Amino acid sequence: MHLTLFANPVCAIPGYRHFTVNSIAGLRALDNYVITDEERIEDASFGNRFRGLNEYMKWHITDYSDEPNADQHKFNLDVDIYRLQRCFERNSPSILI
């Protein structure tokens, strides 16, 4: 659902984000930004709010490296997935319709 490629040489390739977004259907966030409908549809424009890499779509990833156990880690991942889906729903023009 979420993929981060920061500091990876693939980020330097022009159009890598568009290609990655359209190659992985289940991907909801890439490089800490929720993927917008506008990014999935070639040459679509839904206004500034729905534009990719907009601050509305900024996704803050929590560091869970100090989790005490696997159950707590899984619970926190479920919470993050829930938050990611809500952010996607609030900022998707096709879901709003």
Secondary structure per residue as TSV (DSSP state, phi and psi in degrees):
chain	resnum	aa	ss	phi	psi
A	1	M	-	360.0	-33.2
A	2	H	E	-130.9	133.6
A	3	L	E	-133.4	133.9
A	4	T	-	-119.9	124.9
A	5	L	-	-119.1	19.9
A	6	F	T	-55.5	143.9
A	7	A	T	63.4	19.3
A	8	N	-	-103.5	136.8
A	9	P	G	-57.5	-23.5
A	10	V	G	-63.5	-24.4
A	11	C	G	-63.6	-22.4
A	12	A	G	-79.6	-12.9
A	13	I	S	-75.8	125.2
A	14	P	T	-60.0	132.9
A	15	G	T	80.4	10.4
A	16	Y	H	-63.0	-37.5
A	17	R	H	-64.8	-47.5
A	18	H	H	-60.8	-43.3
A	19	F	H	-63.6	-45.8
A	20	T	H	-64.3	-44.2
A	21	V	H	-59.1	-41.7
A	22	N	H	-86.7	-7.8
A	23	S	H	-92.8	-26.3
A	24	I	-	-115.6	98.5
A	25	A	T	-61.9	-36.4
A	26	G	T	-84.5	0.6
A	27	L	-	-71.9	127.9
A	28	R	-	-108.3	-25.3
A	29	A	E	-143.8	140.8
A	30	L	E	-134.5	127.2
A	31	D	T	52.6	49.0
A	32	N	T	66.7	18.9
A	33	Y	E	-129.0	134.1
A	34	V	E	-66.1	139.5
A	35	I	-	-79.3	128.2
A	36	T	-	-93.7	161.6
A	37	D	H	-61.4	-35.8
A	38	E	H	-58.7	-37.3
A	39	E	H	-71.0	-31.5
A	40	R	H	-76.4	-27.2
A	41	I	S	-103.2	123.5
A	42	E	T	-62.7	130.6
A	43	D	T	60.1	24.6
A	44	A	-	-88.5	151.4
A	45	S	-	-143.7	120.7
A	46	F	-	-115.5	13.9
A	47	G	-	98.2	170.0
A	48	N	G	-62.4	-39.2
A	49	R	G	-59.6	-35.1
A	50	F	G	-97.0	4.9
A	51	R	S	-71.1	143.1
A	52	G	T	-63.3	152.6
A	53	L	T	63.0	21.8
A	54	N	-	-83.1	152.4
A	55	E	G	-62.2	-26.4
A	56	Y	G	-60.0	-30.0
A	57	M	G	-98.3	6.9
A	58	K	B	-66.3	132.1
A	59	W	-	-117.9	118.0
A	60	H	-	-94.6	115.5
A	61	I	-	-88.6	128.8
A	62	T	-	-84.5	143.6
A	63	D	-	-88.0	113.8
A	64	Y	-	-105.0	19.7
A	65	S	T	-66.2	-19.9
A	66	D	T	-101.4	21.5
A	67	E	-	-64.6	138.4
A	68	P	S	-71.9	-30.3
A	69	N	S	-154.3	170.7
A	70	A	H	-68.1	-35.5
A	71	D	H	-63.8	-42.1
A	72	Q	H	-66.4	-38.8
A	73	H	H	-63.2	-45.7
A	74	K	H	-63.0	-41.7
A	75	F	H	-60.1	-45.4
A	76	N	H	-65.4	-35.4
A	77	L	H	-65.9	-40.4
A	78	D	H	-62.2	-39.5
A	79	V	H	-64.4	-42.6
A	80	D	H	-63.3	-41.3
A	81	I	H	-62.9	-41.2
A	82	Y	H	-61.1	-47.2
A	83	R	H	-63.3	-39.2
A	84	L	H	-62.7	-44.8
A	85	Q	H	-64.7	-39.7
A	86	R	H	-65.4	-40.7
A	87	C	H	-62.9	-43.0
A	88	F	H	-62.1	-43.7
A	89	E	H	-64.7	-40.4
A	90	R	H	-68.7	-24.8
A	91	N	T	-119.1	30.2
A	92	S	-	-119.2	114.5
A	93	P	H	-63.1	-33.6
A	94	S	H	-72.7	-33.7
A	95	I	H	-73.3	-35.5
A	96	L	H	-62.3	-37.0
A	97	I	-	-66.8	360.0
